[in-house]
Amino acid sequence: MARWINPNIQSKIAWRPDDVVVSVPGKSGTTWSMNIVYQLREKGNRNFNDIYEEVKWIEVMESPTATEEEMVKKIDDWSPDRPRAFKTHSSPPDLPFRDDVKYIVVVRNPEEVMVSLKEFLSKHSPDFLKWWGLPGDMAQFPDLDSFYNGFIKAAELDKKLFQFVAEWWKLRDKPNVLMIHYSEMVKDHEGSIKKFSDFLGYGPYTNDEWETILELTSFKWMKKNEMKFEASTVWEVPVLMRGAMIRQGSFGMARKEGVSEDIAKEIRERGKTVLTDEEAFEWAYGGGQL
């Protein structure tokens, strides 16, 4: 579906030793993590236009006629005078792993990902999809069962999610990798921001700066200012309807939101064929300390 995503770009860019990569599957806390990195780097700044101007997406094609070379050059020329931060939905080996780059990896319960992804895709602009040569109604499904069978399972997105965890699990003990679960970020906002801060080393912060960072990375502030997080500057044709990027900021609600026992069972069975480490598999669902 996503013809605007091209993972080849990230293998061609000129990496810098102070680069930071937010590597998160879709609808698993990507935008939140991008904003956390940005606010920590800037010591709290509410005066930005679009988070995608501050944390670049290194897999994205900006138009149907853009070339890989054009996208690579834009990234290589970007922000020569300050540390760069990037977003990707990829894991190694599609995403190059380097010892001199820092990686923040966030994982979310696969059932919650499916619920959030259904709502997110349903709010993609028909004009945007048609711009990429796709049917304007291709992301519309009446319920979660049809979405799972007709989209998630058909494209093996469930297996790809577990493969993402499997690849990063191998690297979780590297000093330049911070791997954290979405549920932990929701349960302990300040503690999670502190983990990001310690890992990135952008501080120190005054008390006022720290309180501002906590405010600007809260669900309440981000939801109130959601236009700053909807990728409004990435493409000339708007990608989303209002309110698609930031939905609830919660966890543990997948069954209440319609994930059936049969679908949940099938996701687990298919996931175990890819993510064979039992500890990693259970952590992907429930989080906890690594």
C-alpha positions as CSV (number, residue, x, y, z in Angstrom):
1,M,0.0,0.0,0.0
2,A,2.5,2.6,1.1
3,R,4.2,3.5,-2.1
4,W,5.6,6.6,-0.4
5,I,7.8,4.4,1.8
6,N,11.2,3.4,0.4
7,P,13.5,1.7,2.8
8,N,16.4,1.8,0.3
9,I,17.0,5.5,1.1
10,Q,18.4,4.9,4.6
11,S,21.1,2.6,3.3
12,K,22.4,5.3,1.0
13,I,22.6,8.4,3.3
14,A,25.8,9.7,4.8
15,W,25.5,9.0,8.5
16,R,27.0,11.3,11.2
17,P,28.4,10.1,14.5
18,D,25.8,12.2,16.5
19,D,22.7,11.0,14.6
20,V,19.7,9.6,16.5
21,V,17.3,7.2,15.0
22,V,13.8,6.6,16.3
23,S,13.0,3.1,15.0
24,V,9.4,2.2,15.8
25,P,6.8,0.1,14.0
26,G,3.7,2.0,12.7
27,K,1.2,3.1,15.5
28,S,3.5,2.0,18.3
29,G,4.5,5.4,19.7
30,T,6.5,6.8,16.7
31,T,5.3,10.4,16.8
32,W,5.5,10.5,20.6
33,S,9.1,9.3,20.5
34,M,10.0,11.8,17.8
35,N,8.6,14.6,19.9
36,I,10.5,13.4,23.0
37,V,13.8,13.3,21.2
38,Y,13.1,16.8,19.8
39,Q,12.1,18.4,23.1
40,L,15.0,16.9,24.9
41,R,17.4,18.2,22.3
42,E,15.8,21.7,22.3
43,K,15.3,21.8,26.1
44,G,11.6,22.3,25.6
45,N,10.3,24.2,22.6
46,R,6.7,24.7,21.7
47,N,7.4,27.0,18.7
48,F,7.8,24.5,16.0
49,N,5.6,24.0,12.9
50,D,5.7,20.3,12.1
51,I,7.6,17.6,14.0
52,Y,8.5,16.1,10.6
53,E,10.6,19.3,9.9
54,E,12.6,18.6,13.0
55,V,12.8,14.7,12.9
56,K,13.1,13.6,9.3
57,W,11.5,10.4,8.0
58,I,14.4,8.6,6.2
59,E,12.2,6.2,4.2
60,V,9.8,8.6,2.7
61,M,9.3,9.6,-0.9
62,E,8.0,13.2,-1.1
63,S,6.1,12.7,-4.4
64,P,5.3,9.9,-6.9
65,T,7.9,11.4,-9.2
66,A,10.7,11.8,-6.6
67,T,13.9,9.7,-6.9
68,E,15.9,8.0,-4.3
69,E,18.9,10.2,-5.1
70,E,16.8,13.4,-4.5
71,M,15.7,12.1,-1.1
72,V,19.2,11.0,-0.1
73,K,20.6,14.4,-1.0
74,K,17.9,16.2,1.0
75,I,18.9,14.2,4.1
76,D,22.6,14.5,3.6
77,D,22.3,18.3,3.2
78,W,19.9,18.7,6.1
79,S,20.9,20.4,9.4
80,P,24.6,20.7,9.1
81,D,25.0,22.7,12.3
82,R,23.2,20.6,14.9
83,P,22.5,16.9,15.8
84,R,20.1,15.2,13.5
85,A,17.2,13.0,14.5
86,F,15.4,10.6,12.2
87,K,12.3,8.4,12.1
88,T,12.0,5.0,10.5
89,H,9.6,2.1,10.7
90,S,12.5,-0.3,9.7
91,S,14.7,-2.5,11.8
92,P,18.1,-4.0,10.8
93,P,19.1,-5.1,8.2
94,D,16.9,-2.7,6.2
95,L,18.0,0.0,8.6
96,P,21.9,0.1,8.7
97,F,23.2,-0.5,12.2
98,R,26.3,1.6,13.2
99,D,28.1,1.8,16.5
100,D,28.4,5.6,16.3
101,V,24.6,6.2,15.9
102,K,22.1,6.0,18.7
103,Y,18.8,4.0,18.2
104,I,15.6,4.4,20.2
105,V,13.4,1.4,19.7
106,V,9.8,1.3,21.0
107,V,7.6,-1.8,20.8
108,R,3.8,-2.0,21.4
109,N,1.4,-4.9,22.1
110,P,0.6,-6.3,18.6
111,E,-3.2,-6.3,19.3
112,E,-3.1,-2.6,20.2
113,V,-1.1,-1.9,17.0
114,M,-3.8,-3.5,14.9
115,V,-6.6,-1.5,16.5
116,S,-4.7,1.8,16.2
117,L,-3.6,1.1,12.6
118,K,-7.1,0.4,11.4
119,E,-8.3,3.8,12.7
120,F,-5.2,5.5,11.4
121,L,-5.5,4.1,7.9
122,S,-9.2,4.8,7.7
123,K,-8.3,8.5,8.1
124,H,-5.9,8.7,5.1
125,S,-7.1,11.3,2.6
126,P,-8.6,9.7,-0.5
127,D,-6.9,12.5,-2.5
128,F,-3.6,11.4,-1.1
129,L,-4.1,7.8,-2.0
130,K,-5.2,8.6,-5.5
131,W,-2.1,10.8,-5.9
132,W,-0.1,7.7,-5.4
133,G,-2.2,5.7,-7.8
134,L,-4.2,3.9,-5.2
135,P,-8.0,3.5,-4.7
136,G,-9.3,6.3,-2.4
137,D,-11.3,3.8,-0.3
138,M,-8.7,1.1,-0.1
139,A,-8.1,1.6,3.7
140,Q,-11.8,1.3,4.7
141,F,-12.8,-1.8,6.5
142,P,-16.1,-2.3,8.4
143,D,-14.6,-4.2,11.4
144,L,-11.4,-5.5,12.9
145,D,-11.9,-9.1,11.6
146,S,-12.1,-7.9,8.0
147,F,-9.2,-5.5,8.5
148,Y,-7.0,-8.3,9.9
149,N,-7.9,-10.8,7.2
150,G,-8.0,-8.4,4.3
151,F,-5.1,-6.2,5.1
152,I,-2.9,-7.2,8.1
153,K,-2.7,-10.9,7.3
154,A,-2.8,-10.4,3.5
155,A,0.3,-8.2,3.7
156,E,1.9,-10.3,6.6
157,L,2.1,-7.1,8.6
158,D,1.7,-9.1,11.8
159,K,4.7,-11.2,11.0
160,K,6.7,-8.2,10.0
161,L,6.0,-6.6,13.4
162,F,7.3,-9.7,15.2
163,Q,10.3,-9.7,12.9
164,F,11.0,-6.1,13.9
165,V,11.2,-7.2,17.5
166,A,13.3,-10.2,16.7
167,E,15.9,-8.1,14.9
168,W,16.2,-5.5,17.7
169,W,16.1,-8.1,20.4
170,K,19.5,-9.3,19.2
171,L,20.9,-5.8,19.7
172,R,19.1,-4.8,22.9
173,D,22.3,-4.9,25.0
174,K,24.3,-2.6,22.8
175,P,25.2,0.7,24.5
176,N,23.8,2.7,21.6
177,V,20.4,1.0,21.7
178,L,17.5,2.0,24.0
179,M,14.7,-0.5,23.8
180,I,11.5,0.4,25.7
181,H,7.9,-0.8,25.6
182,Y,5.0,1.6,24.8
183,S,3.1,0.5,28.0
184,E,6.0,1.6,30.1
185,M,6.0,5.0,28.5
186,V,2.3,5.4,29.3
187,K,2.5,4.1,32.8
188,D,5.6,6.2,33.8
189,H,5.8,9.3,31.6
190,E,8.5,11.1,33.6
191,G,10.5,8.0,34.3
192,S,10.5,7.2,30.6
193,I,11.5,10.7,29.6
194,K,14.4,10.4,32.1
195,K,15.5,7.2,30.3
196,F,15.5,8.9,27.0
197,S,17.4,11.8,28.5
198,D,20.0,9.7,30.1
199,F,20.5,7.7,26.9
200,L,20.7,10.8,24.6
201,G,22.9,12.9,27.0
202,Y,21.4,16.2,25.7
203,G,21.1,17.8,29.3
204,P,21.6,19.0,31.9
205,Y,18.3,20.8,32.3
206,T,17.0,23.5,34.7
207,N,13.9,22.7,36.7
208,D,11.9,25.0,34.4
209,E,13.3,23.3,31.3
210,W,12.5,19.8,32.6
211,E,8.9,20.8,33.5
212,T,8.4,22.3,30.0
213,I,9.7,19.1,28.4
214,L,7.3,17.0,30.5
215,E,4.4,19.3,29.5
216,L,5.3,19.3,25.8
217,T,5.6,15.5,25.6
218,S,2.4,14.8,27.4
219,F,-0.6,13.3,25.5
220,K,-2.7,16.3,26.6
221,W,-0.4,18.9,25.0
222,M,0.2,16.9,21.9
223,K,-3.5,16.2,21.4
224,K,-4.3,19.9,21.9
225,N,-1.6,20.8,19.3
226,E,-2.1,17.8,17.0
227,M,-1.6,19.9,13.8
228,K,2.1,19.9,14.7
229,F,2.2,16.1,14.5
230,E,0.3,15.3,11.3
231,A,3.1,15.4,8.7
232,S,1.5,18.5,7.1
233,T,4.8,19.6,5.5
234,V,6.0,16.3,4.1
235,W,3.8,16.1,0.9
236,E,2.1,18.7,-1.2
237,V,-1.1,16.7,-0.9
238,P,-2.3,16.3,2.7
239,V,-2.0,12.7,3.9
240,L,-4.4,12.7,6.8
241,M,-7.8,13.9,8.0
242,R,-7.7,15.8,11.3
243,G,-7.0,13.8,14.4
244,A,-5.6,10.7,12.8
245,M,-2.1,10.8,14.2
246,I,-2.8,11.1,18.0
247,R,-5.7,9.0,19.1
248,Q,-5.8,7.9,22.8
249,G,-2.4,7.6,24.3
250,S,-3.5,4.5,26.3
251,F,-2.8,0.8,26.5
252,G,-4.6,-2.4,27.4
253,M,-7.8,-1.6,25.5
254,A,-7.4,-3.9,22.4
255,R,-10.0,-6.5,23.5
256,K,-12.5,-3.8,24.5
257,E,-12.0,-2.2,21.1
258,G,-12.9,-5.3,19.2
259,V,-10.0,-7.7,18.9
260,S,-11.7,-11.1,19.0
261,E,-10.2,-14.2,20.8
262,D,-9.9,-16.0,17.5
263,I,-7.9,-13.1,15.9
264,A,-5.8,-12.7,19.0
265,K,-5.0,-16.4,19.0
266,E,-4.0,-16.3,15.3
267,I,-1.8,-13.3,15.7
268,R,0.1,-15.1,18.5
269,E,0.4,-18.3,16.5
270,R,1.7,-16.5,13.5
271,G,4.0,-14.3,15.6
272,K,5.7,-17.3,17.2
273,T,6.8,-18.6,13.8
274,V,8.9,-15.5,13.5
275,L,9.8,-14.4,17.0
276,T,11.0,-17.7,18.5
277,D,12.6,-16.3,21.7
278,E,9.9,-16.8,24.4
279,E,11.2,-14.0,26.6
280,A,11.2,-11.6,23.6
281,F,7.7,-12.8,22.6
282,E,6.1,-12.2,26.0
283,W,7.9,-8.8,26.3
284,A,6.5,-7.7,23.0
285,Y,3.0,-8.2,24.5
286,G,3.4,-7.1,28.1
287,G,6.6,-5.1,28.3
288,G,8.5,-4.8,31.6
289,Q,12.2,-4.4,32.4
290,L,14.5,-6.0,29.9
